[in-house]
């Protein structure tokens, strides 16, 4: 879950690298570092910090080796092996200081490699797995090109990696990957490699994906090797990222921007997929009509998958199971079930491991992702794109609504193809979905007006309980996840009917209980139960709720019962963000979390 970037051929490469690295910081922000050519005696010049990238940017003007250099690597870290410290920050060097390595991923055979290097006399100065790679390459470098030494080294590694290796003596740069994403690109600004296209998007129009096991010199023409043989670089892909996608604009943080973008995102999803839902969308996947769905994802993506599966079950009677990706290997799945696998990035390590298991069990896989060129998309039999655009805030917002709406469009198409729902009825549902952007826009505005007045009374609350019934439950789960991610306060989500089976013990005077209000008598009874014990009830939903999400002025604005109360989620997002801001949290970069979870 780290971010790496490498560049050659750019004047004042240090500034270029740190500019790119600032756009990768969502992948990890425990520490950061940079290495460039130009140090004395052929060493790589290294600068590291346990602060964020802006600390390196402040120090760069006084870092003499970094000013004239044209080749270098940079890294922003999410700690796995070793505590957060300067010694554990990347880049890591070999014994001579000649080689500098940055790494995204995690090695499994660390103890074995440490023992090997110790016997060979290498001196290790960090707790990381990455430093081992630098010393392993050092031991294989004598008399060989750097590319050959890297090839031999990765044959000794077990785990996942995206690597950029800098030779400070020669200025060579070599990159490779296995189980961790890496893209490369050439432009007038230089030759680049990065964990994510967003890092280098302002300077490149096309890019190439590095496949597992590929090794290449980061140099003009991109000399490329696969299985030890020189090959032509793969076809380039046009970048669709816009400069405005990667900036906050007028918003105070990316999360605020991405909450506001949700109506626009849903409109884009419906413009893209709506016309084909009742017709050729499902046939285009080339999949048989399933009798059962297996929903697989992590965190927010799993919540979105459950919301989608509830729709196909409610409207068409298709049964489903929902499984955390990390639990797939130890969970029995229904033979022949269609696996609907959700991942915003398409690079989530637990998800990719689950895909391997699902393939072994013979499950066809339909990927629901925001990244058409991701590992998940490449391994699935069919892909449904979410059309959300880049999401920089670590806590997912617009990608959740995009997954729910995109997945619902897919589900409706499945029901039409299976003749479980009449096509004319499917077209009516699609027309209703086209009104969701207006519904979300109203809910965002209502939350902006109502939530700030609630926050002062919640600042000292150590924890929160979220309640929902039926189709509301999964959205309550998502609201609780957002609040705990952003505020660092505990938040539990429960089915409202389960209160008396344990959760009611948590309720005392002042405990905030966030209720997704469906207006039912049974839920009213649950609300009375917590109020009788002194709870501070925060209702979300109808016009008279504490946080309104719907208005009674039009039929559509009263919500789509068959979809579930998707509109309530934006109020829960605003609540989590406003409380986090008031508590002084960094809402774009919550502690201990990173955006693209590429390690298990």
Residue, then its C-alpha position, 0 to 999 in steps of 0.5 A: x500500500x505504498x506509492x512509488x514513482x521513478x523518472x529519468x530525463x527530467x531537469x531538476x528531477x527532484x521537484x518532478x518526483x515530489x510533485x508526482x509523489x504528492x499525488x500518490x500520498x493517498x497510498x501511504x503517508x507514514x514516511x516518505x523519501x527520495x533518491x537521485x543520482x549525483x552524490x559523491x563516489x557514485x552513491x545514490x543521494x538519499x533524503x528521507x522523512x517521517x513526515x509527509x511529502x511536503x516536508x521533503x518539498x520544503x527541504x529540497x531547495x537546500x539539498x544540493x545533490x537533488x538540484x542538478x539530478x535528472x534521474x531518481x526514485x521516490x516513495x511514500x510509505x504505509x508501514x508493514x515491516x518495521x515501525x515508522x522511522x527514518x531508518x525504515x523509510x524508503x528508499x533503501x540502499x545496499x552496503x555501498x550506497x550505490x543502489x537505491x530501491x523503492x518498493x510497493x508490496x510485501x515479501x513473505x520469505x523475509x527470515x530466509x532472506x535475512x539469514x542468507x544476507x547475514x551469512x554473506x556479510x551484508x550489514x542491514x540497518x532497517x527492519x524492512x523487507x525492502x532493504x533486503x532487495x537492495x542487498x540481494x541485487x548488490x550481491x548479483x551486480x558484479x559484472x552484470x547489467x543492472x537489469x540482469x541483477x534485478x532479474x536474478x534477484x526477483x527469482x529469489x523473492x516470494x510475495x508481492x512487489x513493484x520495484x524501482x532500482x536506481x544505480x547511482x554510479x551509472x544512472x540506470x533505472x530498472x523497474x519490475x513488478x509482481x502482484x502489485x500495480x505499475x505503469x510506465x510512460x514516455x513524454x517530453x517531460x521524461x520517462x516515468x514509472x509509477x504505482x498509479x497513473x494519477x502520479x504522472x497524469x499531468x505529463x503523459x498522454x499515454x501509458x503502458x501496464x507492466x505485467x507480472x515478471x516484466x523487467x525494463x530499463x526506464x529509458x527512452x524506447x522502454x527496453x523491455x524483457x519478459x522471461x529473460x528475453x527482449x520483447x517489444x513494449x506492450x501497446x500503450x493506452x490513452x490516459x483519460x485523467x484530467x488535471x482537475x480530477x487530481x486537485x481539490x479545486x474550491x473544496x477544503x479537502x478531497x472528501x468534500x469534493x467527492x461527496x459533492x460529485x456523487x450526483x454527477x457520477x451517478x448521472x455518468x453511470x446511467x448515461x453510460x449503461x442505462x440505454x443498454x440495461x434492458x437490452x444487450x448489457x448482460x449478453x455483452x458479458x458473455x456469461x450464462x444466467x446464474x441461479x446464485x450470486x457470490x458477492x466478494x469484496x472488502x469494506x465499502x466495496x462489500x457493502x456496495x455488493x450486498x446492496x446490489x445483491x439485495x436488489x436482484x434478490x428482492x426483484x428477481x428472487x436470485x439468492x446470494x452469499x456475501x463473503x469478505x475477500x479475505x475469508x473466501x479461501x476458508x468459506x464454502x461457496x455454492x458450486x456454479x455460482x456467479x462471483x461478482x467481485x468488487x474492488x474500486x482499484x481492482x488491485x486489492x490484494x485480498x480480492x486478487x487472492x480470492x479471485x485465484x481461489x474462485x478460479x480454482x473452484x470454477x466460478x465465473x467472475x464478473x468484476x465491478x471496478x473503477x479501473x478497466x486496466x486493473x489486475x482484477x479486470x484482466x483476470x475476470x471473465x467480464x467487467x462492469x465499470x463504475x465510471x466514478x473517475x479518480x477518488x483521492x480521499x482514502x475513505x470511499x464516497x463516490x465510488x460506493x454510490x457508483x458501485x451501487x448504481x452500476x451494480x444495480x444496472x448490471x443486476x437489472x440487465x441480468x433479471x431482464x435476460x433471465x426473464x425474471x422481470x419483464x423488460x418493460x418493468x426493467x425500463x421503468x426501473x432504469x428511468x427511476x434510477x435516472x432520477x437518483x442524481x437529483x435525489x442525492x443532490x437534495x440529500x447532500x444539501x439537506x445534510x450540509x444544512x443540518x449536520x453542523x448543528x449536531x456536531x458540537x454535542x457529539x465531540x465528546x462521544x466515545x462511540x456510536x451505534x448505527x441501526x437499520x432494518x431490511x434494505x437499510x441495514x447495509x447502508x447503516x453498515x457503510x455509515x458506521x464504517x465511514x465514521x470510524x475511519x474518519x473520527x477514530x471513534x468506535x462505531x457499531x452497526x446492528x440490525x435494529x431487531x437485534x438490540x435486545x440480543x446484546x447491543x442494548x448493553x452499550x446504550x447509556x445516557x448520551x450515547x449517539x444512536x444513528x437510525x436509518x428511518x424507514x418509517x416502520x412501526x417496528x423501527x419506531x419501537x426500537x427507537x423508543x427502546x434506546x431513547x428510554x435508556x438515554x440515547x441521543x437519537x439521530x435519525x436519517x431519512x424522511x423530511x422530518x428526520x434529524x438529517x433529512x435525506x428525502x422530501x415529500x414534494x415529489x414521488x421520486x424524492x420519497x425514494x426508491x423502495x426497491x433500491x433501498x435508501x441510497x440517499x441516506x448514505x450521503x448524510x452519513x458521509x457528511x456526518x462522519x466528515x464534519x465530526x472528523x474535521x471538528x476533531x482535527x482529523x485529516x479526513x483525506x488521510x486517516x491514520x493507519x489507512x491507505x487507499x489502495x490495499x495492495x498488501x494482505 
